[in-house]
Amino acid sequence: MKLEAGRLAVLAGKLAAAYGLPSPRPAPVLDELVRGILSQATRDANRDRAYAALRASFPSWEAVRDAGAREVAVVIRPAGLANQKARRLVETLERLTRPDGTVGLELGPGTDVGEAWGRLASLPGVGPKTAACVMLFALGLPVVPVDTHVLRVARRLGLAGQRESGARLQAKLGVIVPPELCLPLHLNLLRHGRLVCRARRPRCEACCLAADCPTSRRS
């Protein structure tokens, strides 16, 4: 199966029929960036616990910056890799400090995709998936973040080579996926990978994409 716009539209339709059309959940860009850093190499539940603890422990992002990595690491321990993530988070907030001492990231929904990508990818510890999530969820830009679940489903469907990286697939999807499909396609591929197309013992018998999947046990 080739990576073609028409085929992706068909797959997106089948996923929407199975899981529904998710609604956008706009968040301030800096909040989404912090969540993205915390989410790396951990489960959403752990990320959410760490994020909630961070917001409860500090009154502002400026306070997080000023607390320093050691204190922040204690608070975000539920997210795992706490020391590493705390350093990245504090470094990022320092990088985003304005002359008046406040922290901000001047990106809005009308920002050019290339500009947003350049600004985000230049920050400490912000890789392609984290940058894409901020662009999609906070800015509504037409990108399709690719995490391990999305990449696994794409490989099994033949949309990506077995050695193809998530960053490369993400770049290709950003070119051919229509803007209105970026959010539902990402979220529904993610859900499908977690619930059905699992890494171990995929539930091919329950897969809405089995007829389109060259690796399905039902094909």
N, C-alpha and C positions, 0 to 999 in steps of 0.2 A: 504494500500500500504506500503510495507516494504522499508526500506532504503537500497537498493541494487545497486551495481555499474551498472548493466545492465539497470535497470529502470531509474537511473539518466542519463545515456547516452541517452536514448530515450527522456526524458524530455528536456535535454540540446539541442538535435537536433530540437525539436519542437520550443523551444524558439529561437534558432538561425535562424530557418526559418522565424519566426515572426519578429525578431528584428535585425538580422544580427550577424556577428561575430565581436565583438569589438576588436579594436587594443590596444595593451599595450601602456600605457602613462608613460614611465619610468621617475621618478623624483629622485633627490638626497634624500638619506634616511632621512636626518635631515629635509629637507623641507616637506617631506611626514609626518614625525612625528608631526611637528608643525600643519600642516593641520588637522591631525587626532585629536589632542587635541582641536583645534578650532571647529571641526565638531560635537563634542559631544552634543546631545540634541538640535540640531538646524538644519535648512535646509541648503542644499548645497549652495544656493545663499547667505545666511547670512555668512556662513563660508568663501566663496570666497571674499566677501566684507571685512571681517575682515582681512583675509590673505593679500589681496592687500594693505589695509591700513597699516598693520604691515610692509610690505616690503617697502612701500613708506616713512614711518616715520623713519625707522632705516636702516643704511647702512649695518649692519651685525647682525648675531645672537649674537655675543659678545655684541653688542650695546643694543640689546633687554635685555640680561641678566643684563647688568650694569644699565639700566634705572630703573629697579625695578618694582614690581608688580603694584603699584599704577599708574604709568605713562603708563604702558602697558595696563592696564584695560581700560583706556580712549580710547586708539586706537582701541582695539578689541571689543568695545561695540556692534557692529552689530551682533556678534556671540552669544550674550546672555550669561548669567552667567559670565559676564566679570571679576568680581573680583576673582571668583574661578578659572577660566581658566588662568588668568594672574598669579596667585600664582603657579599653576601647571607648567605653561610654564617656568617661571623664575627658579623654583626649578629644573626642568628637565635640563635646560641649565646649571645651576650651577653644577649639578651632572655630566654633560658631559664635563666639562671644563678640558682640559689637563694641565699638569704641566707648559706648556709655555703660558697658558692663553687663548688659542684658544678653540673653542667648536667643538667637533666632535664625531661621532658615527661610530666606526670602524666595520661596517658590510657591506659585499658585496654580490653579487649574488651567490657566491659559499659557503656562510655561511651555516652551518648545521642548519636545522629547529629548533632543540631543543636549540641550542646555541642562535639563533636569538630571539626565544621566551623568553628565560630566561633573556636576556639582556633588551629587550623591556618591558616585564611585570614587571620588577623591578623598572621602572621609575615612578615618581609621577603621578598619575591620568591616567596611561596608562592601560586600561582594555583589555580584550580579543579581542574585535572588532577593537580597535585602533591598537593594536599590529599586528593583522592579516592583516589589510589594508597596513601597512608599509611593512610587509613581502611580500605581493602579488604585490603591485604596485611599490615599490622601489627596491625590491630585486628579484622579480620574483619567489618566493618560492611557493611550492604547498600547499596553504591554501585557504579556502573559508570563507571570513568574513561573519558573520551573524549579520545583523542589524534588526530593527523591521519589515521592509518590507520583508526581506528574511525569517525571522522566521514565519511571518504570512502566507506567501505562503506555506511554508513547513508544517505548522500545518494543513492547509486546504487540502493539498494534502495527508495528512496522513504520511508524512515523519518524523514528529516529534510529540511527545505527546503534549497535550494541556498545560501541566504543565512543559514541558521540556524547559530548559533555552537555550538562544542563545549560551552561552559558551559551553554547552554540545553538542548541535547540531554541532557547529563549529568543535569541536574535532573529532566527528564521521565523518563528511564530509572530513576532512583532511586526514583520513585514507583510504577512499574508492574512492574518486574522482581522476581520472587520472590527472597528472599535467597539461596536455594540456587543460583540461576542467575547471580548477579552475577559471581562469579569466572570460571566457565567461559565465560560469554558475552563478558566483556571480553577474556580471553586468546585465545579462539578467533577473535573478530572481528579482533583485533590480528594474529594469525598469518595469517588469511585476507587481510587487507589487504597484508601484506608479501609473501606468496607468490603469491597469485592475483589479487586485486582491486587490482593495482598502479596507481599514479598514471598511469604511461605504459604503454601496451600491456597492458591487463588481459587475463588469460588466461581469457576467458569460456568457452572450450572445455573447461577443466578445473574449472569452478566448480560446486561442489555446491549453490549457491543460484541457479543460472541460471534455473530454472523459476519462481522467486519474484521475479526481478529485472526491472523494467520497462526497464532500460537495457542488458540483456545482448544481445549479438549473437546469442545462441542462442534468445532468447525469441520 
